[in-house]
Amino acid sequence: MNPKPNIVDLPVYKPGKPIEDVKRELGLKEVIKLASNENPYGASPSAKAAIIKELDNLYLYPDGSAVELTTALAAHLGVKNDNIIFGCGSDEIIALITRAFLLPGDETIMADQTFSVYKSNADIESAITIEVPLIDGTHDLDGILARVTDRTKIIWICNPNNPTGTIVAHDALLAFLDAVPAHVMVVLDEAYCEYVTDLSYTDGIKLLGTYPNLVVLRTFSKIYGLAALRIGYGVASPSIISLINKVREPFNTTRISQAAALAALQDQDYVQECRRLNSAGIVQLQGEFERLGLKSFPAHGNFIMVDVRKPGQEIFDALLRKGVIVRAGHQVYPTYIRATVGSTEQNKALISALEEVLSEQGVRA
């Protein structure tokens, strides 16, 4: 059996290490996972109630078009139903975009340290990936524009950027979109947008009427706390959504995920409370990192990327043995780890474990 040659050497995506695996491998009873940017407060009570109610309908196929959820989301965002497409997480929307638009030899541009799924899906389609170095952890928009050619099909902007947590400010983003040629699609990944409190941040949905080549990605996995149910969405012009829909599988989201997302969307008080708690957690962690003499990037999502002044993988392994799971292995930032902003107690546990590890390895404030 001969596979597509371009996938043979593709790296397999490695998600945050599961709590159960760490407990089993290291014989630990208590483990805190701060590796996958999950909402430590979980889903809203109304979403949980919707899930329970939907259990009676497990024998039925889901609505392939997610009409009820689409209508509610369109009203919430101020767009029309035909501006929206749902996927098995926003990851699937990324895959569908590359499937629908990229041909072998097409060029796609992204940052050199950003969400890895952009590149892996472009590689699957045999596209050529152009990676532009970040500047202080932030997208170099001028550098990206300088790499645009007639062969460029898609530009990916993760805002806030994963893993650095930085944002592209309003004026810079608009100037960039004005300069991008009309034939180039810009995918603005706003998976963490609901966490942002900085007033310079731009709501990408409001730009769709001005820029017909723009696609905005969002998800219910992060602040809505529905990561296990895998439901995300894309918002764009009807013509783009129609083309992406042509390569979408017919039942790519479940009845339970649709019902939970609908209930979660209608509980914006819960979203606001999670945003408030996350902001307080950022302040807590940033203060502790400063006390320890560690430099971190400005945090605008629900995670912080911090320089631990030692190989990040070594710190990851040492924290793991203390029952704290974070993320490391960032090629461009080898001495950094990324940690999800947890609850107050989880953050305290992270700092306590990190302080012990750094002391053991001779890192002084």
C-alpha positions as CSV (number, residue, x, y, z in Angstrom):
1,M,0.0,0.0,0.0
2,N,1.6,3.2,-1.1
3,P,0.5,6.4,0.6
4,K,0.7,9.9,-0.8
5,P,4.5,10.6,-0.8
6,N,4.0,14.0,0.9
7,I,2.5,12.6,4.1
8,V,5.1,9.9,4.8
9,D,7.3,12.2,6.9
10,L,4.6,14.4,8.3
11,P,4.8,14.8,12.1
12,V,1.8,13.6,14.0
13,Y,0.1,16.3,16.1
14,K,0.8,15.8,19.8
15,P,-1.9,17.1,22.1
16,G,-1.4,18.0,25.7
17,K,-0.6,14.9,27.7
18,P,-3.7,13.4,29.2
19,I,-4.1,13.4,33.0
20,E,-4.9,9.7,33.1
21,D,-1.7,8.8,31.3
22,V,0.4,10.9,33.7
23,K,-1.2,9.3,36.7
24,R,-0.6,5.8,35.3
25,E,2.9,6.4,34.1
26,L,4.2,8.2,37.2
27,G,2.1,6.7,39.9
28,L,0.6,10.1,40.8
29,K,-2.8,10.6,42.5
30,E,-3.1,14.3,41.9
31,V,-2.4,15.8,38.5
32,I,-3.1,19.3,37.1
33,K,-3.4,19.8,33.4
34,L,-2.4,23.2,32.1
35,A,-1.4,22.1,28.7
36,S,-4.3,22.4,26.2
37,N,-5.8,25.8,27.0
38,E,-9.0,24.3,28.3
39,N,-11.4,26.3,30.5
40,P,-10.7,25.3,34.1
41,Y,-14.2,26.2,35.1
42,G,-15.8,23.8,32.6
43,A,-19.0,24.4,30.6
44,S,-22.0,26.4,31.8
45,P,-24.7,24.6,33.8
46,S,-27.1,25.2,31.0
47,A,-24.9,23.5,28.5
48,K,-24.6,20.5,30.8
49,A,-28.4,20.4,31.2
50,A,-28.8,20.5,27.4
51,I,-26.4,17.5,27.0
52,I,-28.4,15.5,29.5
53,K,-31.7,16.3,27.7
54,E,-30.2,15.3,24.3
55,L,-29.3,11.8,25.5
56,D,-32.8,10.7,24.7
57,N,-32.1,11.4,21.0
58,L,-28.9,9.5,20.5
59,Y,-30.5,7.1,18.0
60,L,-31.2,10.1,15.6
61,Y,-28.7,11.5,13.2
62,P,-27.8,15.2,13.8
63,D,-29.0,18.0,11.6
64,G,-26.2,18.1,9.1
65,S,-26.7,21.8,8.5
66,A,-27.1,22.7,12.3
67,V,-29.9,25.0,11.4
68,E,-31.1,25.9,14.9
69,L,-27.6,26.6,16.1
70,T,-26.6,28.5,13.0
71,T,-29.6,30.7,13.3
72,A,-28.8,31.5,17.0
73,L,-25.2,32.1,16.2
74,A,-25.9,34.3,13.2
75,A,-28.1,36.5,15.5
76,H,-25.4,36.6,18.1
77,L,-22.7,37.6,15.7
78,G,-24.9,39.9,13.5
79,V,-24.4,37.9,10.3
80,K,-26.6,35.8,8.1
81,N,-27.0,32.0,8.2
82,D,-25.2,31.5,5.0
83,N,-22.1,33.2,6.5
84,I,-21.5,30.3,8.9
85,I,-20.1,26.8,8.6
86,F,-19.6,24.4,11.6
87,G,-16.9,21.8,12.0
88,C,-15.6,19.2,14.4
89,G,-13.7,21.9,16.1
90,S,-12.2,24.8,14.2
91,D,-9.4,22.3,13.3
92,E,-11.8,20.7,10.8
93,I,-12.6,24.1,9.2
94,I,-8.9,24.5,8.7
95,A,-8.7,21.1,7.0
96,L,-11.7,21.9,4.9
97,I,-10.3,25.2,3.7
98,T,-7.0,23.6,2.6
99,R,-9.0,20.8,0.9
100,A,-11.2,23.2,-0.9
101,F,-8.6,25.8,-2.0
102,L,-5.0,24.5,-2.0
103,L,-3.5,22.7,-5.0
104,P,0.0,21.2,-5.1
105,G,2.5,24.0,-5.5
106,D,0.3,26.7,-4.2
107,E,1.9,28.9,-1.6
108,T,0.5,29.6,1.9
109,I,2.0,32.0,4.5
110,M,2.0,31.8,8.2
111,A,4.2,32.7,11.2
112,D,7.1,30.5,12.1
113,Q,5.7,29.8,15.6
114,T,1.9,29.5,15.4
115,F,-0.8,26.8,15.5
116,S,0.8,23.8,13.8
117,V,-2.4,22.6,12.2
118,Y,-2.2,25.2,9.5
119,K,1.1,23.8,8.1
120,S,0.2,20.2,8.6
121,N,-3.0,20.5,6.5
122,A,-1.1,22.6,3.8
123,D,1.5,19.8,3.7
124,I,-1.2,17.2,3.2
125,E,-2.4,19.1,0.1
126,S,1.2,19.4,-1.2
127,A,1.2,23.2,-0.9
128,I,4.3,25.2,-0.2
129,T,4.4,26.8,3.3
130,I,6.2,30.1,3.8
131,E,7.0,30.7,7.4
132,V,7.7,34.3,8.5
133,P,9.5,34.9,11.8
134,L,7.5,36.5,14.6
135,I,8.8,39.8,16.0
136,D,8.7,39.7,19.8
137,G,6.2,36.9,19.6
138,T,3.9,38.9,17.3
139,H,3.0,38.5,13.6
140,D,5.3,40.4,11.3
141,L,2.6,41.7,9.0
142,D,5.0,43.6,6.8
143,G,7.2,40.5,6.5
144,I,4.2,38.5,5.5
145,L,3.2,41.0,2.8
146,A,6.7,40.9,1.4
147,R,6.4,37.2,0.8
148,V,3.1,37.4,-1.1
149,T,3.3,36.3,-4.8
150,D,1.0,35.3,-7.6
151,R,1.1,31.8,-6.2
152,T,-0.1,32.8,-2.7
153,K,-3.5,31.3,-1.9
154,I,-3.9,31.6,1.9
155,I,-2.4,33.7,4.7
156,W,-3.0,32.5,8.3
157,I,-3.2,35.0,11.2
158,C,-3.8,33.5,14.6
159,N,-5.1,36.3,16.8
160,P,-4.4,35.9,19.7
161,N,-1.5,33.9,18.5
162,N,-1.0,30.3,19.8
163,P,1.4,29.7,21.5
164,T,2.7,33.2,22.2
165,G,-0.6,34.8,23.3
166,T,0.1,38.1,21.5
167,I,-2.4,40.1,19.4
168,V,-2.4,42.1,16.3
169,A,-3.8,45.5,17.0
170,H,-6.8,47.1,15.1
171,D,-4.9,49.6,13.0
172,A,-2.2,47.2,12.0
173,L,-4.7,44.5,11.0
174,L,-6.7,46.9,8.9
175,A,-3.6,48.3,7.1
176,F,-2.6,44.7,6.5
177,L,-5.9,43.6,5.1
178,D,-6.0,46.7,2.8
179,A,-2.6,45.6,1.4
180,V,-3.4,42.0,0.8
181,P,-4.3,41.3,-2.9
182,A,-7.9,40.3,-3.5
183,H,-6.9,36.9,-4.8
184,V,-5.4,35.9,-1.5
185,M,-7.6,34.5,1.3
186,V,-6.8,35.6,4.9
187,V,-7.8,33.2,7.6
188,L,-8.1,35.0,10.9
189,D,-8.1,32.4,13.7
190,E,-9.9,33.9,16.7
191,A,-10.1,30.8,18.9
192,Y,-9.3,32.8,22.0
193,C,-11.1,36.1,21.1
194,E,-13.6,35.9,23.9
195,Y,-10.8,36.1,26.5
196,V,-9.3,39.3,25.1
197,T,-9.9,42.5,27.1
198,D,-7.3,44.8,25.3
199,L,-9.2,47.7,23.7
200,S,-6.9,47.6,20.6
201,Y,-8.1,44.2,19.7
202,T,-10.4,43.9,16.6
203,D,-13.5,41.8,16.2
204,G,-12.8,40.1,12.9
205,I,-16.5,39.4,12.3
206,K,-17.1,43.1,11.9
207,L,-14.6,43.3,9.1
208,L,-16.2,40.7,6.8
209,G,-18.3,43.2,5.0
210,T,-15.2,45.2,4.0
211,Y,-12.9,42.3,3.1
212,P,-14.6,39.6,1.0
213,N,-11.4,37.5,1.1
214,L,-11.5,37.2,4.9
215,V,-12.4,34.0,6.8
216,V,-12.8,34.1,10.6
217,L,-12.4,31.0,12.7
218,R,-13.9,30.6,16.2
219,T,-14.7,27.7,18.6
220,F,-16.8,26.5,21.5
221,S,-13.7,24.6,22.8
222,K,-12.1,27.4,24.8
223,I,-14.1,29.9,26.8
224,Y,-17.4,27.9,26.3
225,G,-15.7,24.8,27.9
226,L,-16.9,22.3,25.3
227,A,-13.5,21.0,24.1
228,A,-14.6,17.3,24.5
229,L,-17.6,17.8,22.1
230,R,-15.4,19.2,19.2
231,I,-17.5,22.0,17.7
232,G,-16.1,25.1,16.1
233,Y,-17.1,27.3,13.2
234,G,-16.0,29.6,10.4
235,V,-17.6,32.9,9.3
236,A,-17.1,34.3,5.8
237,S,-18.8,35.5,2.7
238,P,-21.6,33.1,1.4
239,S,-19.5,32.3,-1.7
240,I,-16.6,31.1,0.4
241,I,-18.8,29.2,2.8
242,S,-20.6,27.5,-0.1
243,L,-17.2,26.2,-1.5
244,I,-16.0,24.9,1.9
245,N,-19.4,23.2,2.3
246,K,-18.8,21.2,-0.8
247,V,-15.9,19.3,0.8
248,R,-17.6,18.9,4.3
249,E,-18.8,15.5,5.4
250,P,-22.6,15.4,5.9
251,F,-22.7,14.8,9.7
252,N,-19.5,16.4,11.0
253,T,-21.0,17.7,14.2
254,T,-23.2,15.7,16.7
255,R,-26.6,16.3,18.2
256,I,-25.0,16.7,21.6
257,S,-22.4,19.2,20.5
258,Q,-25.0,21.3,18.7
259,A,-27.4,21.3,21.7
260,A,-24.6,22.1,24.1
261,A,-23.2,24.9,21.9
262,L,-26.7,26.4,21.6
263,A,-27.2,26.5,25.3
264,A,-23.7,27.8,26.0
265,L,-24.1,30.6,23.5
266,Q,-27.3,31.7,25.3
267,D,-25.4,31.9,28.6
268,Q,-23.3,35.0,28.0
269,D,-23.2,35.8,31.8
270,Y,-21.1,32.6,32.2
271,V,-18.8,33.7,29.4
272,Q,-18.3,37.1,31.0
273,E,-17.5,35.5,34.4
274,C,-15.0,33.1,32.8
275,R,-13.3,36.1,31.1
276,R,-13.1,37.9,34.5
277,L,-11.6,35.0,36.2
278,N,-9.1,34.4,33.4
279,S,-8.0,38.0,33.5
280,A,-7.4,37.7,37.3
281,G,-5.4,34.5,36.6
282,I,-3.2,36.3,34.1
283,V,-2.4,39.0,36.6
284,Q,-1.6,36.3,39.2
285,L,0.7,34.3,37.0
286,Q,2.4,37.4,35.5
287,G,3.2,38.7,39.0
288,E,4.7,35.4,40.0
289,F,6.8,35.1,36.9
290,E,8.1,38.6,37.5
291,R,9.0,37.6,41.1
292,L,10.9,34.6,39.8
293,G,12.7,36.8,37.3
294,L,11.1,35.1,34.3
295,K,10.1,36.9,31.1
296,S,6.7,36.2,29.6
297,F,4.9,37.4,26.5
298,P,1.9,39.6,27.0
299,A,-1.0,37.2,27.5
300,H,-4.3,37.9,25.7
301,G,-5.8,34.4,25.6
302,N,-6.1,31.9,28.4
303,F,-2.5,30.9,28.4
304,I,1.0,32.4,29.1
305,M,4.2,31.6,27.3
306,V,7.2,32.1,29.7
307,D,11.0,31.9,29.3
308,V,12.2,29.4,32.0
309,R,15.9,30.0,31.0
310,K,16.5,26.3,30.6
311,P,15.5,23.9,27.8
312,G,11.7,23.9,27.9
313,Q,11.5,20.1,27.5
314,E,13.6,19.6,30.6
315,I,11.3,21.9,32.7
316,F,8.3,20.1,31.2
317,D,9.6,16.7,32.3
318,A,10.4,18.0,35.7
319,L,7.0,19.6,36.2
320,L,5.4,16.4,34.9
321,R,7.0,14.4,37.7
322,K,5.5,16.9,40.2
323,G,2.0,16.4,38.7
324,V,1.8,19.5,36.6
325,I,1.3,19.2,32.8
326,V,2.3,22.2,30.6
327,R,3.5,22.4,27.0
328,A,7.1,22.7,25.7
329,G,8.9,21.8,22.5
330,H,8.5,25.2,20.7
331,Q,11.1,25.1,18.0
332,V,11.6,28.9,17.8
333,Y,11.4,29.4,21.5
334,P,13.3,26.3,23.0
335,T,13.6,27.7,26.5
336,Y,9.9,28.6,26.8
337,I,6.9,26.7,28.2
338,R,3.3,27.5,27.6
339,A,0.9,27.2,30.5
340,T,-2.9,27.5,30.6
341,V,-4.3,30.0,33.0
342,G,-5.9,27.8,35.6
343,S,-8.0,28.5,38.7
344,T,-6.4,30.4,41.5
345,E,-5.4,27.1,43.2
346,Q,-4.1,25.5,40.0
347,N,-2.0,28.6,39.3
348,K,-0.5,28.4,42.8
349,A,0.3,24.8,42.3
350,L,2.0,25.6,39.0
351,I,4.1,28.3,40.5
352,S,5.1,26.2,43.5
353,A,6.2,23.3,41.3
354,L,8.0,25.6,38.9
355,E,9.8,27.4,41.7
356,E,11.0,24.0,43.0
357,V,12.1,22.8,39.6
358,L,14.0,26.0,38.8
359,S,15.7,25.9,42.2
360,E,16.7,22.3,41.6
361,Q,18.2,23.2,38.2
362,G,20.1,26.2,39.5
363,V,17.9,29.0,38.0
364,R,17.9,32.0,40.3
365,A,15.6,35.0,40.3
